[in-house]
């Protein structure tokens, strides 16, 4: 199959888990013999066109004209995505379009209708879920775009049963239009570390200190504030702990102030954005990798920590509940409860045999449940389910043209209550 993918972020431009998930899927599809073209936004020091790992990546300039705000930037970005995609689609041979999240919804809708190609979308998260509801016009606008994308798509892919339920509840997406296909992880991507980890470790913690690590965005939904709130109790039982908080985001300064107000001082290190080599090395050194999310559609970051060899503690929310089984391949705690989080961290640090057993089982699960080749094969099956609908569309289009030629003005009206064609 020849597939056009639309995504607003793609490595090395990585804002959240979406970029890596799309890249890994694209490469896995290419390894199966499919022809994948990705159209995405610009990134510093990146060529506009590159062929890597079997995938053709085309980057468009998103900075001109200068937008007056975020939403205008998104819409201007879509004009650029459409322009490049039209150039590619005019060459012919494409079987379908695969769009990832609402930021490319306008481009996906235009291209679908202009070229009469099936549209598949993946919804990686929803604005409703991120905010625990819709509380202002900005959030409602984004949610409308998300719904619009699910409506226009022939098939909607989501990464967990939790997300499937959310899409049915929030957007009323019909069950027979949804496919649940998890994200995966490439363990080999997390194997490369700094050559002398023991010496390198001294830059982050003293030899006697235990490392509790968080990697991710600094936003409310990720619950980093809960980890800081749990820190005093952890330190009361394990005074040798060092908390390393990697990443950045809108809540970064607030989190620093919280750590100061709690008197955590040098026991917390805010590392900022870390590159892949540093991330891998920290995972290999961590005594516990902690992800205290309030909302998590899938929880790819937990799989990445597992791939790096770190025992994990996660909240029992969303997709985490489907990837981490308590006391089997990690520990879970009651979401939003800092006391429960502290207890799980203390237990993991106090029982090294348990920590090792959890890590070993996690490594096994990565191979058996989250292999990208198997995920790509399931995605192709989902693609193929759109093909009969495409053939039906062609027939209906021919009927409409024939009727008009006969002066009858006939047309086909879609009977589904969800899903334009």
QUINORVEN-V975524 format. One record per residue. N is the residue number from 1. RES is the residue in one letter. PSI is psi in whole degrees, -180 to 180 (NA if undefined). BURIAL is I if it has 9 or more other C-alpha atoms within 8 Angstrom, else O. D_LAST is the distance of its C-alpha to the last C-alpha in whole Angstrom. Layout:
{{N:RES:PSI:BURIAL:D_LAST} {N:RES:PSI:BURIAL:D_LAST}}
This chain:
{{1:X:152:O:21} {2:X:117:I:20} {3:X:134:I:18} {4:X:120:I:18} {5:X:138:I:19} {6:X:127:I:19} {7:X:144:I:21} {8:X:-20:I:24} {9:X:144:I:27} {10:X:136:I:28} {11:X:141:O:32} {12:X:1:O:34} {13:X:104:O:32} {14:X:112:I:32} {15:X:-43:O:32} {16:X:-159:O:31} {17:X:-17:I:30} {18:X:-45:I:26} {19:X:-48:I:28} {20:X:-37:I:30} {21:X:-44:I:27} {22:X:-43:I:25} {23:X:-45:I:28} {24:X:-40:I:29} {25:X:-46:I:25} {26:X:-44:I:25} {27:X:-37:I:29} {28:X:-40:I:28} {29:X:-41:I:25} {30:X:-37:I:27} {31:X:-20:O:30} {32:X:-1:O:29} {33:X:5:O:28} {34:X:152:I:25} {35:X:115:I:24} {36:X:126:I:23} {37:X:125:I:23} {38:X:126:I:23} {39:X:123:I:23} {40:X:-178:I:24} {41:X:168:I:27} {42:X:160:I:30} {43:X:148:O:33} {44:X:139:O:37} {45:X:28:O:39} {46:X:140:O:36} {47:X:152:O:35} {48:X:-31:I:32} {49:X:133:O:31} {50:X:147:O:32} {51:X:112:O:32} {52:X:139:O:33} {53:X:34:O:33} {54:X:5:I:31} {55:X:134:I:28} {56:X:122:I:28} {57:X:126:I:27} {58:X:124:I:27} {59:X:137:I:28} {60:X:151:I:27} {61:X:118:I:30} {62:X:4:I:29} {63:X:-7:O:32} {64:X:136:O:32} {65:X:159:O:32} {66:X:126:O:34} {67:X:154:I:31} {68:X:-14:O:33} {69:X:177:O:32} {70:X:-47:O:29} {71:X:-38:O:26} {72:X:-37:I:27} {73:X:-41:I:27} {74:X:-45:I:24} {75:X:-40:I:22} {76:X:-39:I:25} {77:X:-39:I:24} {78:X:-33:I:20} {79:X:-43:I:22} {80:X:-40:I:24} {81:X:-42:I:21} {82:X:-45:I:19} {83:X:-50:O:22} {84:X:-40:I:23} {85:X:-39:I:19} {86:X:-42:I:19} {87:X:-43:O:23} {88:X:-46:O:22} {89:X:-29:I:19} {90:X:-19:O:20} {91:X:-16:O:23} {92:X:170:O:20} {93:X:-7:O:20} {94:X:142:I:17} {95:X:-32:I:15} {96:X:171:I:13} {97:X:134:I:13} {98:X:113:I:15} {99:X:141:I:15} {100:X:107:I:18} {101:X:170:I:19} {102:X:-23:I:18} {103:X:-13:I:20} {104:X:11:I:18} {105:X:-47:I:15} {106:X:-43:I:15} {107:X:-43:I:15} {108:X:-43:I:12} {109:X:-46:I:10} {110:X:-46:I:12} {111:X:-38:I:12} {112:X:-49:I:9} {113:X:-37:I:8} {114:X:-37:O:12} {115:X:1:O:12} {116:X:51:O:9} {117:X:148:I:10} {118:X:143:I:8} {119:X:125:I:9} {120:X:139:I:12} {121:X:152:I:14} {122:X:126:I:17} {123:X:112:I:19} {124:X:-24:I:22} {125:X:168:I:24} {126:X:153:I:23} {127:X:-36:I:25} {128:X:-45:I:25} {129:X:-40:I:27} {130:X:-31:I:29} {131:X:6:I:31} {132:X:37:O:31} {133:X:-179:O:29} {134:X:119:I:28} {135:X:-5:O:31} {136:X:173:O:30} {137:X:-34:O:28} {138:X:-49:O:27} {139:X:-39:I:26} {140:X:-36:I:24} {141:X:-46:O:22} {142:X:-43:I:22} {143:X:-37:I:21} {144:X:-40:O:18} {145:X:-38:I:17} {146:X:-46:I:17} {147:X:-44:I:15} {148:X:-43:I:12} {149:X:-43:I:12} {150:X:-32:I:12} {151:X:-44:I:9} {152:X:-26:I:7} {153:X:143:I:8} {154:X:-35:I:7} {155:X:141:I:11} {156:X:121:I:14} {157:X:136:I:17} {158:X:164:I:20} {159:X:-4:I:24} {160:X:161:I:26} {161:X:-33:I:26} {162:X:-47:I:27} {163:X:-35:I:24} {164:X:-46:I:22} {165:X:-37:O:24} {166:X:-42:I:23} {167:X:-36:I:19} {168:X:-37:I:19} {169:X:-43:O:22} {170:X:-41:O:21} {171:X:-3:I:17} {172:X:38:O:17} {173:X:128:I:15} {174:X:145:O:15} {175:X:-36:O:17} {176:X:0:O:16} {177:X:-7:I:13} {178:X:142:I:16} {179:X:131:I:18} {180:X:112:I:22} {181:X:117:I:23} {182:X:161:I:26} {183:X:170:I:27} {184:X:-169:I:30} {185:X:149:I:33} {186:X:100:I:36} {187:X:-32:I:39} {188:X:-24:O:41} {189:X:-15:O:39} {190:X:9:I:42} {191:X:-30:I:45} {192:X:124:I:46} {193:X:175:I:48} {194:X:140:I:51} {195:X:-38:O:54} {196:X:85:O:57} {197:X:-37:I:55} {198:X:-45:O:58} {199:X:-42:O:59} {200:X:-33:I:56} {201:X:-31:I:56} {202:X:-16:I:59} {203:X:-16:O:57} {204:X:-32:O:54} {205:X:156:I:57} {206:X:159:O:60} {207:X:-33:O:61} {208:X:-8:O:62} {209:X:143:I:59} {210:X:138:I:56} {211:X:121:I:52} {212:X:119:I:50} {213:X:137:I:47} {214:X:134:I:43} {215:X:127:I:41} {216:X:-176:I:38} {217:X:150:I:36} {218:X:82:I:39} {219:X:160:I:37} {220:X:-43:I:37} {221:X:-23:I:35} {222:X:-12:I:36} {223:X:27:I:40} {224:X:-32:I:42} {225:X:-32:I:44} {226:X:-38:I:45} {227:X:-43:I:46} {228:X:-38:I:49} {229:X:-30:I:50} {230:X:-19:I:50} {231:X:-44:I:52} {232:X:-41:I:56} {233:X:-40:I:56} {234:X:-46:I:55} {235:X:-29:I:58} {236:X:-32:O:60} {237:X:-31:O:60} {238:X:77:O:59} {239:X:-13:O:61} {240:X:5:O:60} {241:X:142:I:56} {242:X:124:I:55} {243:X:125:I:51} {244:X:119:I:49} {245:X:104:I:46} {246:X:151:I:44} {247:X:-177:I:41} {248:X:175:I:40} {249:X:-179:O:38} {250:X:-28:O:38} {251:X:5:I:41} {252:X:-51:I:43} {253:X:-38:O:46} {254:X:-38:O:46} {255:X:-38:I:46} {256:X:-42:I:49} {257:X:-39:O:51} {258:X:-44:I:50} {259:X:-39:I:52} {260:X:-45:I:55} {261:X:-31:O:55} {262:X:-4:O:55} {263:X:29:O:58} {264:X:-26:I:56} {265:X:-129:O:58} {266:X:-2:O:58} {267:X:-8:O:56} {268:X:129:I:53} {269:X:118:I:52} {270:X:109:O:49} {271:X:-14:I:48} {272:X:-164:O:45} {273:X:136:O:42} {274:X:144:I:43} {275:X:174:O:42} {276:X:-40:O:41} {277:X:-43:I:45} {278:X:-43:I:46} {279:X:-49:I:43} {280:X:-44:I:44} {281:X:-40:I:48} {282:X:-39:I:48} {283:X:-42:I:46} {284:X:-28:I:48} {285:X:-20:I:51} {286:X:138:I:49} {287:X:-22:I:51} {288:X:134:I:48} {289:X:124:I:45} {290:X:132:I:43} {291:X:96:I:40} {292:X:42:I:40} {293:X:146:I:37} {294:X:-26:I:36} {295:X:128:I:32} {296:X:101:I:31} {297:X:-36:I:27} {298:X:-58:I:29} {299:X:48:I:32} {300:X:-33:I:32} {301:X:-31:I:35} {302:X:-40:I:37} {303:X:-38:I:36} {304:X:-41:I:38} {305:X:-42:I:41} {306:X:-43:I:41} {307:X:-30:I:41} {308:X:1:I:43} {309:X:7:I:46} {310:X:134:I:46} {311:X:142:I:46} {312:X:150:I:44} {313:X:124:I:44} {314:X:159:I:40} {315:X:154:I:39} {316:X:54:I:38} {317:X:147:I:35} {318:X:-135:I:31} {319:X:-23:I:30} {320:X:-37:I:34} {321:X:-17:I:35} {322:X:-14:I:33} {323:X:-28:I:34} {324:X:119:I:38} {325:X:125:I:40} {326:X:128:O:43} {327:X:12:O:46} {328:X:-59:I:45} {329:X:12:I:43} {330:X:-178:I:44} {331:X:146:I:45} {332:X:160:I:43} {333:X:167:I:44} {334:X:119:I:43} {335:X:135:I:40} {336:X:1:I:42} {337:X:103:I:45} {338:X:-33:I:47} {339:X:-42:O:50} {340:X:-40:I:48} {341:X:-46:I:47} {342:X:-43:I:51} {343:X:-42:I:52} {344:X:-40:I:49} {345:X:-46:I:50} {346:X:-43:I:54} {347:X:-44:O:53} {348:X:-42:I:52} {349:X:-28:I:54} {350:X:-17:O:57} {351:X:89:O:56} {352:X:-30:O:56} {353:X:-44:O:56} {354:X:-46:O:53} {355:X:-43:I:51} {356:X:-41:I:52} {357:X:-42:I:50} {358:X:-42:I:47} {359:X:-40:I:46} {360:X:-42:I:47} {361:X:-37:I:45} {362:X:-42:I:42} {363:X:-37:I:43} {364:X:-41:O:42} {365:X:-35:I:39} {366:X:-39:I:37} {367:X:-41:O:38} {368:X:-31:O:37} {369:X:-23:O:34} {370:X:39:I:33} {371:X:129:I:33} {372:X:-28:I:30} {373:X:-45:I:30} {374:X:-38:O:29} {375:X:-41:I:27} {376:X:-39:I:25} {377:X:-40:I:25} {378:X:-35:I:23} {379:X:-41:I:21} {380:X:-40:O:20} {381:X:-39:O:20} {382:X:-39:I:17} {383:X:-47:I:15} {384:X:-26:O:16} {385:X:-17:O:15} {386:X:-16:I:11} {387:X:-45:I:13} {388:X:-36:O:13} {389:X:-35:I:9} {390:X:-43:I:9} {391:X:-38:O:12} {392:X:-39:O:10} {393:X:-42:I:8} {394:X:-42:O:11} {395:X:-44:O:13} {396:X:-39:I:11} {397:X:-41:I:11} {398:X:-39:O:15} {399:X:-43:I:15} {400:X:-45:I:14} {401:X:-44:O:16} {402:X:-43:O:19} {403:X:-40:I:19} {404:X:-38:I:20} {405:X:-31:O:22} {406:X:0:O:24} {407:X:16:O:24} {408:X:-17:O:22} {409:X:29:I:19} {410:X:155:O:17} {411:X:162:O:13} {412:X:133:O:10} {413:X:123:O:9} {414:X:132:O:7} {415:X:-18:O:10} {416:X:144:O:9} {417:X:1:O:11} {418:X:106:O:10} {419:X:91:I:6} {420:X:155:O:4} {421:X:NA:O:0}}
